[in-house]
Amino acid sequence: MSIELTLLISVVSVGVAVYSAFITGSRNSRKDHKEEAHQTAVILEKLANISLGIAELKEDLSVLKDEQGNLKVEVAELKASVKQAHKRIDELMREGQS
């Protein structure tokens, strides 16, 4: 009878140990999944912010290109105006020398 009682206590102890290990592993697994989900959400949020930043930069670049095009036109017009002014000045100087 003593051997049977010892064997029964050993079997019950092993069963409790296995059950405790299973419960602890399950709890840790759920905690790990929560942490991974949180990290994934943070990464996705950062990627979304980067995407928005890139979109804003593209818009700014487009505006700058338009402004640059306008400035090129203005410079060309100013060059033409300066050229005409020089011609008139040269004509006036020739008339003054004659």
Buried (B, 14 or more C-beta within 10 A) or exposed (E): EEEEEEEEEEEEEEEEEEEEEEEEEEEEEEEEEEEEEEEEEEEEEEEEEEEEEEEEEEEEEEEEEEEEEEEEEEEEEEEEEEEEEEEEEEEEEEEEEE
